[in-house]
Structures are given as structure tokens and as C-alpha cells.
Amino acid sequence: MEILKVSSKSSPNKVAGAIVGSLKKNEKVEIQAIGAGAVNQASKSLAVARRFLEQEGLDLYVVPAFIEIQIGNETRTGISFKVYLQKK
């Protein structure tokens, strides 16, 4: 499963394009976000990706979970969104 890391500065439209591209290849992708701003951008990206897929008669569903990520010597808690392609 491909992992996309989203920051508070990520463009929702660009992340949405990456989500759709990855879903078309693998039918699943994981998005990781640490911090409120990053989670916000990831959420907007999912909404935009859903709109892109809707035009092709496809949809997605998401399974959110907490994750712990090592950054240097520090462990940070983030959110993982496992995204799956679904045919309507």
C-alpha cells in the first residue's frame, strides 16, 4: 500500500490527484497526517478525490486510525486514513 504524507502546507487538489492516481493503480492508499493543520488538509483532499472519482462512477471509503511515527528521537501521534476504491 502506497503511503502519502500530508502536511499543513499540502495542496488539497494535488493530494487528491495523488490519491486518485494511487487508487486507480492499487485500489488502496494510506494517507498519514500529524497535527491539526495536516489532518484538515488530508480531509479536504479526500473530499476533492471523492468528487474526482464520482465523475467516473467510482467512490472511496476511508478507515481512520491513530498511528505513532518516529521523527528523529521523538514519537509523534498522527492520524492514518486508509482509503479504498469502491465501485458504485
LOGU-982639 format. One line per field, with one value per residue (C-alpha): residue number from 0; residue in one letter; x, y, z negated. Coordinates in nm, 4 decimals, decimal comma, always signed. Example, Ala and Ser with C-alpha at 12.3 -4.5 7.8 and 13.67 -1.06 7.14 Angstrom:
BEGIN
k: [0 1]
r: [A S]
c1: [+1,2300 +1,3670]
c2: [-0,4500 -0,1060]
c3: [-0,7800 -0,7140]
***
This chain:
BEGIN
k: [0 1 2 3 4 5 6 7 8 9 10 11 12 13 14 15 16 17 18 19 20 21 22 23 24 25 26 27 28 29 30 31 32 33 34 35 36 37 38 39 40 41 42 43 44 45 46 47 48 49 50 51 52 53 54 55 56 57 58 59 60 61 62 63 64 65 66 67 68 69 70 71 72 73 74 75 76 77 78 79 80 81 82 83 84 85 86 87]
r: [M E I L K V S S K S S P N K V A G A I V G S L K K N E K V E I Q A I G A G A V N Q A S K S L A V A R R F L E Q E G L D L Y V V P A F I E I Q I G N E T R T G I S F K V Y L Q K K]
c1: [+0,0000 +0,1406 +0,1762 +0,1135 +0,2298 +0,0284 +0,1405 -0,0470 +0,1036 -0,0074 -0,2397 -0,5682 -0,6098 -0,2608 -0,3017 -0,6443 -0,4830 -0,2224 -0,4957 -0,6942 -0,3831 -0,2780 -0,6305 -0,6508 -0,3223 -0,3639 -0,7272 -0,5923 -0,3665 -0,2736 -0,2606 -0,0655 -0,1046 +0,0453 -0,1139 -0,4470 -0,3500 -0,2276 -0,5418 -0,7517 -0,5683 -0,5968 -0,9725 -1,0188 -0,8085 -1,0372 -1,3452 -1,1866 -1,0697 -1,4223 -1,5545 -1,2939 -1,3889 -1,7623 -1,7268 -1,6127 -1,8862 -1,6451 -1,6344 -1,3997 -1,4307 -1,1935 -1,0848 -0,9215 -0,6848 -0,4295 -0,0653 +0,2672 +0,5502 +0,9175 +1,0564 +1,4186 +1,4279 +1,0656 +0,7490 +0,4527 +0,0891 -0,0877 -0,3865 -0,3795 -0,6546 -0,6650 -0,8503 -1,0105 -1,1634 -1,5260 -1,7394 -2,0844]
c2: [+0,0000 +0,3370 +0,5927 +0,9630 +1,2041 +1,5241 +1,8442 +2,1600 +2,3197 +2,0442 +2,1466 +1,9514 +1,9390 +1,7960 +1,5409 +1,4464 +1,3847 +1,1625 +0,9741 +0,9099 +0,8051 +0,5620 +0,4204 +0,3536 +0,1590 -0,0285 +0,0261 +0,1343 +0,4041 +0,5272 +0,8951 +0,9998 +1,3369 +1,4787 +1,7869 +1,9611 +2,1529 +1,8390 +1,6438 +1,9323 +1,9285 +1,5488 +1,5677 +1,8282 +1,6137 +1,3165 +1,5264 +1,6516 +1,2998 +1,1716 +1,4395 +1,3396 +0,9715 +1,0453 +1,1689 +0,8174 +0,6329 +0,5374 +0,6165 +0,5705 +0,4765 +0,5623 +0,3851 +0,6321 +0,5252 +0,6704 +0,5993 +0,6682 +0,7913 +0,8253 +1,1660 +1,1871 +1,0855 +1,1830 +0,9727 +1,1701 +1,0660 +1,1198 +1,0075 +0,7446 +0,7353 +0,4034 +0,4774 +0,2110 +0,2329 +0,1298 +0,0911 +0,2494]
c3: [+0,0000 +0,1017 -0,1790 -0,1151 -0,3839 -0,4117 -0,5848 -0,6769 -0,3645 -0,1238 +0,1585 +0,1277 +0,5071 +0,5606 +0,2816 +0,4233 +0,7625 +0,5982 +0,4093 +0,7285 +0,9202 +0,6486 +0,6109 +0,9842 +0,9662 +0,6379 +0,5243 +0,1825 +0,0374 -0,3094 -0,3998 -0,7091 -0,8809 -1,2002 -1,3547 -1,3179 -1,0029 -0,8274 -0,9235 -0,7900 -0,4538 -0,4346 -0,4984 -0,2249 +0,0097 -0,0485 +0,0322 +0,3565 +0,4519 +0,3994 +0,6360 +0,8998 +0,8713 +0,8787 +1,2368 +1,3335 +1,1424 +0,8626 +0,4915 +0,1988 -0,1636 -0,4453 -0,7636 -1,0063 -1,2849 -1,5239 -1,4436 -1,6110 -1,3891 -1,4783 -1,3800 -1,4850 -1,8517 -1,9067 -1,8768 -1,7433 -1,7289 -1,3994 -1,2004 -0,9279 -0,6680 -0,4826 -0,1604 +0,0589 +0,4053 +0,4348 +0,7436 +0,7171]
***
